[in-house]
Each structure stands twice: as C-alpha cells, then as structure tokens.
Amino acid sequence: MLIRLLLRGLGVLLLLSLIAAALAGAWSYQWLRSPIDGLEQSRTIDVPKGSSLRGVATSLHDQGLLDQPRIWIAWARLTGSAQGIKAGEYLLQPGLTPEGLLELFSSGQVVLHAVTFVEGSTFGDIRKILHANPAIRAEYADLPDERIMHALGAAALHPEGQFFPDTYHFARGTRDLDILAMAHRRLNQELEAAWQTRAPDLPLASAYEALILASIIEKETALESERGRIAGVFVERLRRGMRLQTDPTVIYGMLEAYDGNIRRADLTRDTPYNTYTRAGLPPTPIAMPGLQSLRAAVQPEVSDALFFVATGEGDGSHYFSATLAEHNEAVRRYLRRLRER
C-alpha cells in the first residue's frame, strides 16, 4: 500500500514537472518571438571579431537588450546558430525579437558606411578623406604614396588618377587600403572599357595617355556638354605638335607654391607639368577623371577649334576659337566681364 502511494506521488510530481517544463518552454518560445523590451529606438551594436556566443549574450544583457541570455544561448545552440554569428556592426530596429536578433547576427547584414571620392580630386585629397572617416581603419594613413601603390600591386604606377571617383560602401573597420583597392579596380575597368571604344587615329599611344588627357579635361570644365569639345581642342593640338598650354597642369606642378592664383611667371617656370614650356602630355594624370571625361578623351569632338577661354558668364562655359586672333579677342571680352563684376 505504501509503495503504491509513493508511486502515485512520484507520478503526480512527474506530471507536475512535465507541465512546468511545458509552460516554461511555451513561455520561452513566446519570449523569443516578442519584441525586445529595451529596444525603444534604433541603435547600432558592434559584435567584435572573435566574440563567443556567451560573450555576445552577456554584452547584450549588460546593455539592457537581452533579459534572458540563457534562453537565447540555448536557442542558438538548439538551432545550430551558435557558430554562425558574424562579427560586425549591426543596426537594431524597434520591434526586433530575440529570435530575429540571432538571425540578424547570423546573416552578416552589417551596417554599411560610405565614402565618396569626387571627380577632379587628387590622391592627396582622397587620402585626407579616408583618414578623416572614423569608420575606416587607417593602416596606411602615414605611409608614403609609393608604399601604398606597392601594397596595391601597382608599384610602377604614380598614384595620381589611379582611383575612380564614386561612392564606396564598406563595413566599419575596413582598411583604407581595401577601399583604395576597390577604387583602383574600378578605375582599371572603366579605363579599359573606354579605351576599347576609342576613335581611330587618336594621337594617344596608350590607355594611360588617355587617362592623363581625361584628368586635364576634368579639371578644365565641370560642364558635361563641353568635355568633348575641350578634348577635341587638346587632341588637335597634339596632332599638330602644338603645346597644350593648359593652366591646371601648371597648377599641379606648382605643388604647395600654388596660393589660388596663377601668374605669368608661373607659366614660364619650367616643371614636368608645365604644358606651356613642354610639348605633349604631362608625365602623369593630375586628378581623378570621371566617366564622362574618360569617354571624352577617347571620343573627342574634333573641330577647327584650337583655343578656348572662359566666357565669364558665371556658368562655367567657354568660348572656342579656331585662330589666335579670335582667341585673343575672346580673352579681352572675358577680362572686361571680370572688371565689370
């Protein structure tokens, strides 16, 4: 009789335990699918590289985002997600559940930051942009240009013009070199594509010369409608053996001596980039050309124009001339407009 009573009591306890376990499981299941209490507004969370599941859960608990870390850990192990958590910066939105949080960390859908390289910028400009961005790991910020190009596998190239102007997206902690590598690959792709469409009989010996010309075009005008005509002037000058006589190359060769003004003495002072004193193209690009300038360099609008000067209208436009006399008159008109202003 006593044994029977004991067995009956054990049965009741077992039943009660099963009921309690079922209730706990149901509650845990509901908790996993309920919005996170502490997530009342959007915020970012960083999962450091090499973090363990328990370490991530503890960090989330400490930040008030995971009030039941043990349940979260158990669910991660049960679903096989424990080893799938990826490092990075994640954006957490209100309404996210603990289950959804685990799925987010396993997806690797990290927050992407952006950096923009603007057309006409120099390599020095983009180095400053990279260094100023707090989301970029600046490993090469203090190294000389030559070391950077060597690390990119392009040791023989001068860095100017070797990066394509665009907006590049990256995860926090991406190295500055990796972003430069993206821009360098893009430049090579766009330059090769443009070179394959070049007009016949161009006075350019290589795609690199086209890149140099494109950089000059980029610095000469911001008007897309004029790029082809300006390219045509330079191409025709090259064909005739005339010097390019373009101020942007002179300015580039002046380096730190340029104070915002270019003087007559600067035009006569010889440097490798002074296209008033030296024939042909300068030795390297002088800036990052955009896609339209690249295309203009290989498909110029050649005419009888050999000169151009700003109109002074304030819209960035130029007046194109076929003769020196016509050009000189255009220069006088431009100077008069400047004086009137």
N, C-alpha and C positions, 0 to 999 in steps of 0.2 A: 504493500500500500504506500509506504514511504517513498519507495523508488518511483512508483507511478506518479506521485505528487511532484517529485523532483523533476522527472522528465517533462511533466506538464508545465512546470515553472520555466524550465530551460526552453521549452517550445515557445512560451509566451515572450521570454527575453529575446529569443532569436527573431521572432516575428516583429517585436518592437524595434530591434536593431535593423532589420530589413526595411521597416517603414521609415526609420530615421535616416538610413542611408539613401533611400529613395527620395525623401524630402530634401536632404542635403544636395543630392545630385540634381534634383529639379531646380533648387534654389541656385546652385552653381551655374546650371545651364542658362537660367534666366539672367543671372548676373553677367555672364559672358556676352549676352546679347542686348544688354541695357546700356544706354549712353553713359559714358564716364562722368561721374559726378563733378570732378574738379576741372573739367574742360568746358569752361563757360565762354571762352573766346579762342580764336585761332592762336596757335603758338607753335614754335619750332622746337624740336627735340633732337639732340645730337646723340647718335649711337657711336661711341668711339670704336676704332678698329681694334679687333681682338677681344671685344667685350663678351663675357659669358652670359648665358640666359639668366642666371641668378643675379648677375651684376646689373643687367638691364632692368630686371624686375625691381631690384632694390632701389635703383636710381629713380624709377617711375614712382615708386611708393613714397620716397623721400620728397618728391615734387608734388605730391598730392594727386597723382593721376592713376594710382592703382592701389585701391584699399584692400584688395585680396590677392597679393602677389603669389601666394602658394597655389591658389586655384589657377591663376594664369600660367604658372610654370607647369603645373600638372597637365593642363590642356595643351600646352605647346609640345610636351613630351608625348602625350597620347596621340596627337595629330601628326607627329613627325616634323613639326616646325621648329623644334628646338635648335637644330643645326642649320636652319635656313635663314636666320636673322642676319641681315647685311648691314654693315656699317654705313653711316652717312647722316645727313641732316634731313629730318622729315617734318612735314607740315601736318599738324593735327588740327582737325576742324571740329567744332561743337557737334555733338551727335554721334561721334565716333565711339564704337563699343570696344571692350577689351578684346573680343574676338577679331574685330576689324583692325585693331591696333597691331595684333600679331600678324595678320595678313599683310598689313602695310609694311611692317619691318621685313617681312619675308619677300616682298615684291621688289625691294630695291628701288622703289619710285621716290628717290630723294629729291629735295628741293634743288632746282637748277638756278644758278645765278647767271648773270650776263655781263659781258664786257664788249664794248663797241670800239672798233678801230675805224676812224673817219678817213674818207678819201683825202689825199693830199697831206696826210700826217707823215712825219719822218719816223725812223726807227727809234730815235731818242724820245719822241712823243709817246710812242706806244710802250716803251719801257717804263716811262713815268706812270702811264695809265695802269699797267699791270702792278706796279709797286704800290700804288695808292688803293688798290682794291683789297679790302680786308678779307674777302673770301678766297683769295688766291694765295697759295703757299709760295712765297718769293724766295726760291732757292738760288736763282741766277741773277737776282737784282743787282748785286755788287760785282758781278764778273764782267770782264771786258767783252766787247762785241765778238771778238774772234773765238772766245771760248764758247759762246752761245751758238755760233754757226757751226763750230766743230761738233758740239753736242747734238745738233740737228742733222748731222751727216752732210753738211754743205760747207765744209771748211774753206773751199776755194772761192766761195762767193762773198762779196761785200753784202752786209745785211740790208742796206737801203733798198726799198722796193720789193723785198722778198716775202712780203706778207700781204694777204688780201684784205682790203677793208670791208668789214662786215661785223655783225653781232654774233658773238660766240657764246654758247651756253655751256655751263660746267657745274659740277658738284663742288661744294665747299671743300677746301683743302687740295684742290687740283693745283699742280705745279705750274708756275709761269712758263716753264719750258714746254709743257704739254699743250698749253694754249697757243704758244708760238708755233708749235709743230702743226696744229690744226690749220692755222692761218697760212703757213708756208705750203702745206699740201694743197690748200685751196688755190693759192696763187699759181702753183705749177699747173694745176688742172685748167684754170681759166686762161692762162697764158698759152698753153699748148693748144687749147681749143681755138683761141683767137688766131694763133699763128697758122693753123691749118686752113683758115679762111682768108688768108692774106691775098691782096691784089697782086697780079703779075707785075714783074719788073720794079718791085719796090727797091729803093736804094738802101735796104737793110740786110745785113748779112746773116742775122740770126734772130731767134725769138728774144734773146737778151737785149739786142739793139731795139727791138720793138718795145720792150719793157721800158728801156731808157726814154724813148720818144714818148711813150704813153705817160710817163711821170711828168715830163715837161708840159704836155698838153693839159694834164690835170691841174698843174699849178698856174697855167695861163688863163684858164677860164672855168667858171662854175656853170656856164650855160651849156646844156646838152646840145642845143641846136647849133652851137659854134664849134664843137670839138672836131668835127670832120673837116671844116674849113681851115681851122688852125693847123690840123695835121697836114692838110694839103699844102699850106704855105711852107712848113718845115720840110716836107718831102720834096717839094720843087726846089727849095734852096739846096738840099743835099744833092739832088740830081745835077744842079748847075755848079756845084762846088762853092757855093756861097756860104759864108758863116751864118750860123743860126741867129746870133745876136738876140738872145732871149734873157731877160733880166732874172727870172727865177734861178737859172743855173749860176749866175754870178752871185746871187744872194747865198745860195747853198755853199759856194766855195769860200765865202767870206767868214763862215763859221760864227764864232761869238762876236766878231767885229761888227756884224750887222746890227744896227740900232733902230731899224724901222725905216731908214732912208737909204737910198742908193744914189751915190754921187758920181759925177763924171770921172773922178779919179778911180772909183771902184770899177768902172767899165774898162779902164785901161790897165789896171793892175792884173798881171797875169797869174792865173791859177789853173789847175787842171779842169776846172769847171767854168772858166770864163769863155763863153762862146762868142765874145766879141774879139778876143785875141787868138782863139784857137778854132781851127776848122773842124767840122764833123760833130759827132755827138760827144757829150761828156763821158768820162770813163764808167760811170755807174748811174743808176736812177737817182733822182733827187727827192723822191717821196713815194708814197703808195698810190698808184693809179687805180681808179675804179674801173668797172667793167666797160663803161661807155668810152673811157679814154683808151683802154686796150683795143677795143674794136675800131676806134677812130684811127689809131696808129697803123693798123694793118689794112684798113679800108678808107683811106683818106679821100676827101673831096678835092681833088686837084683841079685848079683853075689857073688863070694867068696871075693870080694874086701872089705877091712876093713879100708883102708887108702887112702889118696890122697894128692898130693902136686903139686904146680905149676911146669910146665916143664921149665919155664924160656925162652920159645921160643918167648915171646912177643905177642902171640896171645890169651892169657888168658886161654890156655889149661892146663890140669892137667894130672899127671901120677897116675894111680890107682894101688894099691898093695894089695896082699892077706896076706902077712906076714910082721911083723915088720922089719925083716932083709931087705926085698926087699924095704920097705918104707924108711928105713934109707939110703940105697944106692941112692934112688931117691932124697932124701933131699940133699945128698952130691953133686949129679950132679947139682941140682938146685943152690946150693951155689957156685959151681965152675963157672957156667954160669954168676952169678951175679958178681963175682970177675973179670971175663974176660971182662965184659962190663964196 
